[in-house]
Amino acid sequence: MYSLLKRRLGYIICFCKAAAFASVLVFGYKLVDYAVLEYLTTYFTNSSNYNLKKAAAFVNIQEGLSASFAFINIWYAFRSPLTVIIRSAVSCICGLVALFLTTLAQFREKTDMFNIIGVVLLAAGEAGLKTFLKAFLGDQLRAHEPKPSENENPSVNENPSENENPSVNKNRVKARRTTWWIVAWICSVIAAYYVNDTPWPKTLIISASIMGVTLILFLLGICFYHSKESADRGTVRGVKEIKRVFKMVPLWINFVVLGLLVSTANTFFPEQGYNMNNSKFYIVVLIIPSVLQKIKGFLSILFVPNWDKKTKNQVNKWKIGAGMMLSIFCFAVAWRVEVHRLNIVNKEGGNSDENIPMSVFWLAPQFFLLGLMLVLATDGLDKIVIDQFKESPEYATTINEFVIGIGSFLNILYVHVNGSLFSETLNESQLDKHYQTCTVVSFINFCSYIFISAIYTSNEG
């Protein structure tokens, strides 16, 4: 039993100096994510005194630009991921400083300008860190893998090299990368819990300082890092593979609409929880989608079904369909919760500055459905597109995130069309009716997916 446990732990745990230094930057990035990026709507409505519609536009621009920058990066970043990561971290720090300047009295007249600069820089920073930091961490662990001796037979070797036995080594590297990432993620959540409990000026400057310190530590480990040859990534052959996925454009249209719904959730869900009771524990609700992603990651490592290609494609399409269906329930629940919240606001006669006597954990169901929706839909799409990008699978997820990111730009127009539902503050707006329209859009998108999936299946056959 002890030896079995030791082997299991050895499979998912591996000390690597390069991975240790890289995970420090993961901690800094995820801290900024949970302390600032997830609360941008609240920052703009409270610190910059924007009305809800203007704040939503800024948040949607940041999300859309982040996905767009990531898509642009794929044309050259894989040849020098370390450079992109460093540049992105610096951009992130500068973006936080720009937002911090808007909280100072001497820069109040230039709030819009510094907010625009901050949003663009944060988008550029998030694009590089979110897209390439995890892959970079995996590269360090992959280089740390034991290589079989020349006398060993790869067919019977328990620890073959990745090129000789991709299924074993690839899963082990993925498991160890997940372990390092989760450790950094847990530390960032704990740190964000305390950072979020400070006024916005302190939150921004603390986040920028921690990001700066983690970047310095990341740079100190540069002598330990391993880099891959550019031929492994970003090849001309990989670029040509883009032509193979043009047939998926109809399916991507569904994900543009899904991106609109996700952007709506990312923009308004955090604002709902800001003035609720137990708001200090809001981060517990906020990380529910991330927790579901981590669980999915572990399950994908432990459970590797031996299905044929046709069965895999069918299962992936079912996942997408389930995710689309859950989007209906997500916004239906959000709609009813917001109706309940507004009833309490009207009953108490509260204003935008008062806490509402309603627990923040009322938002947990809609966050759970949001996370489950994303896990199923994006995982199904990623696997379908990766099947088209067999030589360069790194492109697939980035392109999918870009498609979903387009929905953030579309959400700006969507909010504008429903402008009559929005007022200066959340409590004065009719967000419940906005969620109601999102529920209808989700249903139409689900029906559209069923039709497109049927055509896609018939074309495959």
C-alpha positions as CSV (number, residue, x, y, z in Angstrom):
1,M,0.0,0.0,0.0
2,Y,2.8,2.4,0.9
3,S,4.7,1.7,-2.3
4,L,1.6,2.1,-4.4
5,L,0.9,5.5,-2.7
6,K,4.5,6.5,-3.2
7,R,4.2,5.7,-6.9
8,R,0.9,7.6,-7.2
9,L,2.4,10.7,-5.5
10,G,5.5,10.4,-7.6
11,Y,3.3,10.5,-10.7
12,I,1.7,13.8,-9.9
13,I,4.5,15.5,-7.8
14,C,7.9,16.4,-9.1
15,F,10.3,19.0,-7.7
16,C,11.8,21.0,-10.5
17,K,13.6,24.3,-10.0
18,A,12.4,25.8,-13.3
19,A,8.8,24.8,-12.4
20,A,9.1,26.3,-8.9
21,F,10.2,29.7,-10.3
22,A,7.5,29.6,-13.0
23,S,4.8,28.8,-10.5
24,V,5.7,31.9,-8.5
25,L,4.6,34.0,-11.5
26,V,1.4,31.9,-11.7
27,F,0.7,33.0,-8.1
28,G,1.1,36.7,-9.1
29,Y,-1.0,36.4,-12.2
30,K,-3.9,34.5,-10.5
31,L,-3.8,37.0,-7.6
32,V,-4.3,39.9,-10.0
33,D,-7.1,37.9,-11.7
34,Y,-9.0,37.3,-8.4
35,A,-8.2,40.6,-6.8
36,V,-8.7,43.0,-9.7
37,L,-9.8,41.5,-13.1
38,E,-12.8,39.7,-11.7
39,Y,-14.0,42.9,-10.0
40,L,-13.4,45.4,-12.8
41,T,-17.1,46.3,-13.0
42,T,-17.2,47.1,-9.3
43,Y,-14.0,49.1,-9.7
44,F,-15.5,51.3,-12.5
45,T,-18.8,51.8,-10.7
46,N,-17.3,52.6,-7.3
47,S,-13.8,54.0,-7.8
48,S,-14.3,55.8,-11.1
49,N,-18.0,56.5,-10.5
50,Y,-19.1,55.2,-13.9
51,N,-22.7,54.3,-14.5
52,L,-23.4,50.6,-14.9
53,K,-23.6,50.7,-18.8
54,K,-20.3,52.5,-19.2
55,A,-18.6,50.2,-16.7
56,A,-19.9,47.2,-18.6
57,A,-18.5,48.6,-21.8
58,F,-15.0,49.0,-20.3
59,V,-15.1,45.4,-18.9
60,N,-16.3,43.9,-22.2
61,I,-13.5,45.8,-24.1
62,Q,-10.9,44.4,-21.7
63,E,-12.2,40.8,-22.2
64,G,-12.5,41.1,-26.0
65,L,-9.0,42.7,-26.3
66,S,-7.5,40.0,-24.2
67,A,-8.8,37.3,-26.4
68,S,-7.8,39.2,-29.5
69,F,-4.2,39.8,-28.3
70,A,-3.9,36.1,-27.5
71,F,-5.0,35.2,-31.0
72,I,-2.5,37.6,-32.5
73,N,0.3,36.2,-30.3
74,I,-0.1,32.7,-31.8
75,W,1.6,33.8,-35.0
76,Y,5.0,34.3,-33.3
77,A,4.8,33.8,-29.5
78,F,5.4,30.1,-29.6
79,R,8.9,30.7,-30.9
80,S,9.8,32.8,-27.8
81,P,7.2,32.1,-25.0
82,L,9.6,33.4,-22.3
83,T,9.8,36.8,-24.0
84,V,6.0,37.0,-24.3
85,I,5.5,36.0,-20.7
86,I,7.9,38.6,-19.4
87,R,6.5,41.3,-21.6
88,S,2.9,40.4,-20.5
89,A,3.8,40.5,-16.9
90,V,5.3,44.0,-17.3
91,S,2.2,45.1,-19.2
92,C,0.0,43.8,-16.4
93,I,2.0,45.7,-13.8
94,C,1.8,48.9,-15.9
95,G,-2.0,48.4,-16.3
96,L,-2.5,48.1,-12.5
97,V,-0.4,51.3,-12.0
98,A,-2.5,53.2,-14.6
99,L,-5.7,52.2,-12.7
100,F,-4.2,53.2,-9.4
101,L,-3.4,56.7,-10.8
102,T,-7.2,57.2,-11.4
103,T,-7.7,56.9,-7.6
104,L,-5.4,59.9,-6.9
105,A,-7.0,63.3,-6.7
106,Q,-4.5,65.0,-9.0
107,F,-5.4,62.6,-11.9
108,R,-9.2,62.7,-11.5
109,E,-9.7,64.9,-14.6
110,K,-7.9,62.2,-16.7
111,T,-9.8,59.2,-15.3
112,D,-11.1,58.1,-18.7
113,M,-7.6,58.3,-20.3
114,F,-5.9,56.3,-17.6
115,N,-8.7,53.7,-17.4
116,I,-8.4,53.2,-21.2
117,I,-4.6,52.7,-20.9
118,G,-5.1,50.4,-17.9
119,V,-7.7,48.3,-19.7
120,V,-5.6,47.9,-22.8
121,L,-2.4,47.0,-20.8
122,L,-4.3,44.6,-18.6
123,A,-5.8,42.9,-21.6
124,A,-2.3,42.5,-23.2
125,G,-0.9,41.2,-20.0
126,E,-3.7,38.7,-19.4
127,A,-3.5,37.5,-23.0
128,G,0.1,36.5,-22.7
129,L,0.0,35.1,-19.2
130,K,-3.3,33.2,-19.6
131,T,-2.3,31.7,-22.9
132,F,1.4,30.8,-22.5
133,L,2.3,30.6,-18.8
134,K,0.7,27.1,-18.4
135,A,2.3,25.8,-21.6
136,F,5.7,27.2,-20.4
137,L,5.3,25.5,-17.0
138,G,4.5,22.2,-18.9
139,D,7.7,22.7,-21.0
140,Q,9.8,22.9,-17.9
141,L,8.4,19.7,-16.5
142,R,8.6,18.0,-19.8
143,A,12.3,18.8,-20.0
144,H,12.7,17.4,-16.5
145,E,11.3,14.0,-17.6
146,P,13.7,11.0,-17.3
147,K,15.1,9.7,-20.6
148,P,15.5,6.0,-21.1
149,S,19.0,4.6,-21.7
150,E,20.0,3.4,-25.1
151,N,19.8,-0.2,-24.0
152,E,16.2,0.0,-22.7
153,N,13.4,-1.3,-24.9
154,P,10.8,1.5,-25.3
155,S,8.0,-1.0,-25.5
156,V,8.6,-2.3,-22.0
157,N,10.1,0.8,-20.4
158,E,8.0,2.1,-17.6
159,N,9.1,5.7,-18.1
160,P,9.6,6.2,-21.9
161,S,10.4,9.5,-23.4
162,E,7.5,11.6,-24.7
163,N,8.4,11.0,-28.3
164,E,8.5,7.2,-27.8
165,N,5.4,6.9,-25.7
166,P,3.4,10.1,-25.8
167,S,0.4,8.6,-23.9
168,V,2.3,7.9,-20.7
169,N,4.7,10.9,-20.5
170,K,2.1,13.4,-21.7
171,N,-0.3,12.5,-19.0
172,R,2.4,12.5,-16.3
173,V,3.6,15.9,-17.4
174,K,0.0,17.2,-17.5
175,A,-0.6,15.8,-14.0
176,R,2.5,17.4,-12.5
177,R,1.8,20.7,-14.3
178,T,-1.7,20.6,-12.8
179,T,-0.2,20.0,-9.3
180,W,2.1,23.0,-9.5
181,W,-0.6,25.2,-10.9
182,I,-3.1,24.3,-8.2
183,V,-0.6,24.9,-5.4
184,A,0.0,28.4,-6.9
185,W,-3.7,28.9,-7.5
186,I,-4.7,28.0,-3.9
187,C,-2.1,30.5,-2.5
188,S,-3.4,33.2,-4.8
189,V,-7.0,32.6,-3.6
190,I,-5.9,32.9,0.0
191,A,-3.9,36.1,-0.7
192,A,-6.8,37.6,-2.8
193,Y,-9.1,37.0,0.2
194,Y,-7.1,39.5,2.2
195,V,-6.3,41.9,-0.6
196,N,-9.9,42.2,-1.6
197,D,-10.7,43.4,2.0
198,T,-8.9,46.7,1.3
199,P,-10.0,50.0,-0.4
200,W,-9.4,50.1,-4.2
201,P,-6.2,52.2,-4.1
202,K,-4.5,49.7,-1.7
203,T,-5.9,46.7,-3.7
204,L,-4.4,48.0,-6.9
205,I,-1.0,49.0,-5.5
206,I,-0.7,45.8,-3.5
207,S,-1.5,43.7,-6.6
208,A,1.0,45.6,-8.7
209,S,3.7,45.2,-6.1
210,I,3.1,41.5,-5.7
211,M,3.1,41.1,-9.4
212,G,6.4,43.0,-9.6
213,V,8.0,40.8,-6.9
214,T,6.8,37.6,-8.5
215,L,8.2,38.8,-11.9
216,I,11.6,39.4,-10.3
217,L,11.6,36.0,-8.8
218,F,10.6,34.5,-12.1
219,L,13.5,36.2,-13.8
220,L,15.9,34.9,-11.1
221,G,15.1,31.4,-12.4
222,I,15.9,32.2,-16.0
223,C,19.1,30.1,-15.9
224,F,17.0,27.0,-15.1
225,Y,14.5,27.4,-17.8
226,H,14.4,25.1,-20.9
227,S,13.2,26.3,-24.2
228,K,11.9,24.3,-27.2
229,E,13.1,24.8,-30.7
230,S,10.7,26.9,-32.9
231,A,10.2,23.9,-35.2
232,D,8.2,22.3,-32.4
233,R,5.7,25.2,-32.4
234,G,4.6,27.8,-34.8
235,T,5.6,26.0,-37.9
236,V,4.3,26.8,-41.4
237,R,2.5,23.4,-41.3
238,G,0.7,24.5,-38.2
239,V,-0.4,27.7,-39.9
240,K,-1.7,25.8,-42.9
241,E,-3.8,23.7,-40.5
242,I,-6.1,26.7,-40.0
243,K,-7.7,25.9,-43.3
244,R,-8.9,22.6,-41.9
245,V,-11.3,24.3,-39.5
246,F,-13.1,26.6,-41.8
247,K,-15.9,24.0,-41.9
248,M,-16.4,24.7,-38.2
249,V,-17.4,28.3,-38.7
250,P,-21.1,27.5,-38.2
251,L,-20.3,25.9,-34.8
252,W,-18.1,28.8,-33.8
253,I,-21.1,31.1,-34.4
254,N,-22.8,29.4,-31.5
255,F,-19.8,30.0,-29.4
256,V,-19.8,33.7,-30.2
257,V,-23.3,33.8,-28.7
258,L,-22.1,31.7,-25.8
259,G,-19.3,34.2,-25.4
260,L,-21.9,37.0,-25.2
261,L,-23.6,35.1,-22.3
262,V,-20.3,34.4,-20.5
263,S,-19.3,38.1,-20.8
264,T,-22.7,39.1,-19.4
265,A,-22.1,36.8,-16.4
266,N,-18.5,38.0,-15.9
267,T,-19.7,41.6,-16.0
268,F,-22.7,41.6,-13.8
269,F,-22.5,38.6,-11.5
270,P,-19.6,40.2,-9.5
271,E,-21.5,43.5,-9.2
272,Q,-24.5,41.7,-7.7
273,G,-22.4,40.3,-4.9
274,Y,-20.6,43.4,-4.0
275,N,-23.2,44.9,-1.6
276,M,-24.6,41.7,-0.3
277,N,-24.1,40.3,3.2
278,N,-21.0,38.1,3.7
279,S,-19.4,39.9,0.7
280,K,-16.0,39.3,2.3
281,F,-16.5,35.6,1.4
282,Y,-17.6,36.4,-2.2
283,I,-14.3,34.9,-3.5
284,V,-15.5,31.5,-2.3
285,V,-18.4,31.9,-4.7
286,L,-16.3,33.5,-7.4
287,I,-13.8,30.5,-7.6
288,I,-16.6,27.9,-8.2
289,P,-16.1,27.9,-12.0
290,S,-12.3,27.5,-11.5
291,V,-12.8,24.7,-9.0
292,L,-14.9,22.8,-11.6
293,Q,-12.2,23.4,-14.2
294,K,-9.6,21.9,-11.8
295,I,-11.8,18.9,-11.1
296,K,-12.3,18.4,-14.8
297,G,-8.5,18.5,-15.3
298,F,-7.9,15.8,-12.7
299,L,-10.7,13.6,-14.2
300,S,-9.2,13.9,-17.7
301,I,-5.9,12.6,-16.3
302,L,-7.4,9.8,-14.3
303,F,-10.0,8.7,-16.9
304,V,-8.7,8.3,-20.4
305,P,-11.4,6.4,-22.4
306,N,-10.3,4.2,-25.2
307,W,-12.9,5.4,-27.7
308,D,-12.7,5.4,-31.5
309,K,-12.7,8.7,-33.3
310,K,-16.4,8.6,-34.2
311,T,-17.4,8.0,-30.6
312,K,-15.1,10.7,-29.3
313,N,-16.6,13.3,-31.7
314,Q,-20.1,12.3,-30.8
315,V,-19.3,12.6,-27.0
316,N,-17.7,16.0,-27.6
317,K,-20.8,17.2,-29.4
318,W,-23.0,16.0,-26.6
319,K,-20.7,17.9,-24.1
320,I,-21.2,21.1,-26.1
321,G,-25.0,20.5,-26.3
322,A,-25.1,20.0,-22.5
323,G,-23.1,23.2,-22.0
324,M,-25.5,25.1,-24.2
325,M,-28.5,23.7,-22.4
326,L,-27.0,24.6,-19.0
327,S,-26.6,28.2,-20.2
328,I,-30.4,28.4,-20.2
329,F,-30.7,27.2,-16.6
330,C,-27.8,29.5,-15.6
331,F,-29.5,32.7,-16.7
332,A,-33.0,31.4,-15.6
333,V,-31.6,31.0,-12.1
334,A,-29.7,34.3,-12.3
335,W,-33.0,36.0,-13.4
336,R,-35.0,34.7,-10.4
337,V,-32.2,35.5,-7.9
338,E,-32.0,39.0,-9.2
339,V,-35.8,39.3,-8.9
340,H,-35.5,38.3,-5.3
341,R,-32.6,40.7,-4.7
342,L,-34.5,43.6,-6.2
343,N,-37.6,42.8,-4.1
344,I,-35.4,43.0,-1.0
345,V,-33.9,46.3,-2.2
346,N,-37.4,47.8,-2.8
347,K,-38.6,46.5,0.6
348,E,-35.7,47.9,2.5
349,G,-35.6,51.1,0.5
350,G,-31.8,50.6,0.1
351,N,-29.5,52.6,-2.1
352,S,-26.3,51.8,-3.9
353,D,-24.2,52.4,-0.9
354,E,-26.0,50.1,1.5
355,N,-25.5,46.4,2.1
356,I,-28.5,44.3,1.2
357,P,-29.7,41.8,3.8
358,M,-29.2,38.9,1.5
359,S,-26.3,36.4,1.6
360,V,-23.8,36.4,-1.2
361,F,-24.1,32.6,-1.3
362,W,-27.4,33.1,-3.1
363,L,-25.2,33.6,-6.1
364,A,-23.6,30.2,-5.7
365,P,-26.1,28.3,-8.0
366,Q,-25.6,30.6,-10.9
367,F,-21.8,30.5,-10.6
368,F,-22.0,26.7,-10.4
369,L,-24.1,26.5,-13.5
370,L,-21.8,29.0,-15.3
371,G,-18.7,26.9,-14.4
372,L,-20.4,23.6,-15.5
373,M,-21.5,25.2,-18.7
374,L,-18.0,26.4,-19.5
375,V,-16.4,23.1,-18.6
376,L,-18.6,21.0,-20.8
377,A,-19.0,23.4,-23.8
378,T,-15.4,24.6,-24.1
379,D,-13.9,21.1,-23.4
380,G,-16.0,19.6,-26.1
381,L,-15.1,22.4,-28.6
382,D,-11.4,22.2,-27.7
383,K,-11.2,18.5,-28.4
384,I,-13.0,18.8,-31.7
385,V,-10.7,21.6,-32.9
386,I,-7.6,19.9,-31.5
387,D,-8.5,16.9,-33.7
388,Q,-8.1,19.3,-36.6
389,F,-4.8,20.6,-35.2
390,K,-3.0,17.4,-34.6
391,E,0.4,18.8,-35.3
392,S,0.0,22.1,-33.4
393,P,-2.8,21.6,-30.8
394,E,-1.7,24.8,-28.9
395,Y,-3.5,26.8,-31.6
396,A,-6.9,25.2,-31.0
397,T,-7.6,26.5,-27.5
398,T,-6.4,30.0,-28.3
399,I,-8.5,30.2,-31.4
400,N,-11.6,29.0,-29.4
401,E,-10.9,31.6,-26.7
402,F,-10.7,34.3,-29.4
403,V,-14.1,33.1,-30.8
404,I,-15.7,33.3,-27.4
405,G,-14.0,36.6,-26.8
406,I,-15.8,38.1,-29.8
407,G,-18.9,37.7,-27.7
408,S,-17.5,40.3,-25.3
409,F,-17.5,42.9,-28.1
410,L,-21.0,41.8,-29.1
411,N,-22.1,42.2,-25.5
412,I,-21.3,46.0,-25.7
413,L,-23.9,46.3,-28.5
414,Y,-26.3,44.0,-26.6
415,V,-26.2,46.1,-23.5
416,H,-26.6,49.2,-25.6
417,V,-29.7,47.8,-27.3
418,N,-31.1,47.0,-23.8
419,G,-30.0,50.4,-22.6
420,S,-33.4,51.3,-21.1
421,L,-32.9,48.5,-18.5
422,F,-29.7,50.1,-17.1
423,S,-29.4,53.1,-14.8
424,E,-26.7,54.7,-12.8
425,T,-26.4,51.9,-10.3
426,L,-27.3,48.2,-10.1
427,N,-30.1,48.7,-7.6
428,E,-31.7,51.3,-9.9
429,S,-31.4,49.1,-13.0
430,Q,-33.6,46.2,-14.2
431,L,-30.9,43.5,-14.4
432,D,-33.6,40.9,-13.9
433,K,-35.2,41.7,-17.2
434,H,-31.8,41.7,-18.9
435,Y,-31.2,38.2,-17.5
436,Q,-34.6,37.2,-18.8
437,T,-33.7,38.2,-22.3
438,C,-30.4,36.3,-21.9
439,T,-32.4,33.2,-21.0
440,V,-34.3,33.5,-24.3
441,V,-31.1,34.1,-26.2
442,S,-29.6,30.9,-24.6
443,F,-32.6,28.9,-25.6
444,I,-32.4,30.1,-29.2
445,N,-28.7,29.4,-29.3
446,F,-29.2,25.9,-28.0
447,C,-31.8,25.2,-30.7
448,S,-29.5,26.6,-33.3
449,Y,-26.7,24.3,-32.0
450,I,-28.9,21.2,-32.3
451,F,-29.6,22.1,-36.0
452,I,-26.0,22.9,-36.8
453,S,-24.7,19.8,-35.0
454,A,-27.1,17.6,-37.0
455,I,-25.7,19.1,-40.3
456,Y,-22.1,18.7,-39.0
457,T,-22.8,15.1,-38.2
458,S,-24.4,14.3,-41.6
459,N,-21.4,15.9,-43.4
460,E,-19.0,13.7,-41.4
461,G,-21.0,10.7,-42.3
